[in-house]
Amino acid sequence: MANKTGSQIKALAESFTEADTITDANALLWINEFLTGNLREGAGIKDTESYVNSTKYTKYSLPVDFLAEHKVEEYTSATVLDTEFYRDYVHFIIDDGYISFDSDGHFKLHYFILPTELAAIGTAMTVNQVFDKPCALWLAYRHLTNDDEDNARSQSLGQLRLIEYSNEIKRAINERMRLFRKKRRIGRAL
């Protein structure tokens, strides 16, 4: 199943608004608001940065698109190839745009980045498809409360969509992040 376009998300959102029509301009604005404001690192889009020949306690700049760290790995050589993986590394500090390590070595930072905004309503979203329904519910909520202050009150369709959105976004983020869980072994002393 292919990623949905902004137009498809808009059509889904309109089904939650009792057949109201959402303009393309508003749909694009609210989809991008969802992607970069609401979803952020919850989208589970990762990138990596290598820090080879690192010196302990030296502060190195984080990548400009860094949102949150997923893990750091240590490697046996500066090529940081998968075949040279040594171990997961936990002795690092991230502070105010910098990372430092407690030992010399070769490290790879795995981190989360912002989803890409849509440039046009007809382009496909780059996030996982579990976020299609939450995005559509967000559009419906924004549309319903944008023009009608009665829909912002409790017991209204707008508030119902906000509650549905809140539940769906939590479920979708949990489902997406389940792919990134770390397994740890606990050694027992004999």
N, C-alpha and C positions, 0 to 999 in steps of 0.2 A: 504494500500500500504506500503510495507516494505522499510526501508532505503536502498539506493543503495550502492553497494560495490564500492571500488576504481576502480575495473575493469569495472564496468558499467559506472561510471563517465568518465573513460578514453575512452570508446567506444563512448559515447556522444560527448566528446571533439573532437575525430577524425572526427566526422561528420561536425565539424566546421572548419576543416583544409584542406578541399578539398581532403579527403581520405589519408592524410599523416598518418604514423604510429608513435605513441608516445610510447617510451619504458616504460616498467613497472617501472623501476628505476626512470626515470624522472617524470612519473605520480605520483608515491608515494611521491616524493620530493615536487612537486608542489601542490599536494592536501594538504599535511601537512603545506606548506607555506601559502596556502589559509586559512586553519583552524586556525592556531595560529598567523599568521602575519596579514592577511587581515580582517578576520572575528572577531576574539577576542570576546569581550563582546556582539557584535552584534548578536551572535548565540543565545542569550537568554537562556543560560543554568544557572540555579540558584542553589544555595546551601544556607544553613542557619548556623548561629552560635549563640548560646545562651550565654548571659552575665547575669547570675543570681546573686542576692545579690550584685549588682554593687553599688559602692559608687560614688556620684557625683564628677565630675572634675578629677576622676582617669583615667589615660590612660591605656587602655587594648589593647593588640596586636590584629591586624586583622588576619584573617586566612591566611595561606601562599598562598592559591590559589585565594585570593581576587583580583578581577579586578576592579569592580565598584559596588557601593551600589545601591540597588533597593529601599529598604525601611527598616525602623526599627519599630518594634511593641513593645508595653509595655504590660506586663502581671501582673495579680494580685498575682501570687505565683511563686515560684522557679521551678515548674514543667513545666512551659511555654506550657501548653496544649492549644489546640484551644478553649476549653470550658472556659479557664481562660483569654482569650484575653480581654484587657482593651481598648486599642486605638492605632491608628497609632501615633508614637512618632516622633517629628520633632526637638527636642532640643538636638541634638547630633553634635559632631564635628569629622570629619575624617581628620587626619593630619599625614603624614609621617609614615604610617604603624600602626597607633594607632587610636582607637575610644574612645571618652569620652562622658559622658552624663551629662546633666544639673540638674539631680536629682537622688536620690537613687532609686533603683528598679530592676526589672527583665525585660530584653530586649532580643529581637530576631532580629538579623541582617539578612536580605535577601539580597544576593549579587550574582553577576554574576562571572562565572569562565570561563577559556579557554576551548574550545572544546578539546576532546581527539584526539590526533594524531593517524593516522592509523599505525599499526605495520606491516601490509602486504597489498599488493594491493588487495587481495581477501576479506579483512574484510570490514564490513559495516561502513559507516560514522554514527556518533552518533548525528549529528545535524539534525534539522528539514528539511524536504524534499524541502522546498522553496529555499534552498541553493544549490540544485543539479545543476540547470542550471548556476547560477553564477560561481560555482566551475568548471564546464566543460568549460565555456567561458574563465576562468582564465588559465586553462590548455592549451586550444587552443592558446591563446595569447602568453603564455610563450613558447610553442613549435614553433610557427611561428616566433617569434623574437629571439629565442635561436640560430638557425642555419643560419638565413638569415637576414642580416642587412637591406636589402631592405624592409622587412616587418616591420621594426621599423620606417620607414619614413611615413609621412602623405600620405593619399590617398591609403594606402596599406591594404591588408587583415588583417595584424597584428594589425594595428591601428583601423580598423573597429571592430575587436573582443574586443579590449580594451574599445572602446566606448560602445559597447553592454554590456560588463562586468560591466562597471561603472553604467549604467542604471539598470541592473538586480540586482546588489548587493544592491543598494539603495532601490529598490522596495521590495526585499526579507527581508531586515532588517526592513523596515517599517511595512511590513506584520507581521513579527514575533513579533516585539515589541508592536504591537497593542494589543497583548494578556496581556501585562503587564501594561497597562495604569491605572493610579490611578484615582479614582473618589473622588472628594472633594465636600463637602457641604459648601455652603456659607450661613452663618447665617445673617439674616437681623434684624437690630435693629428696634424695634417698637416704 
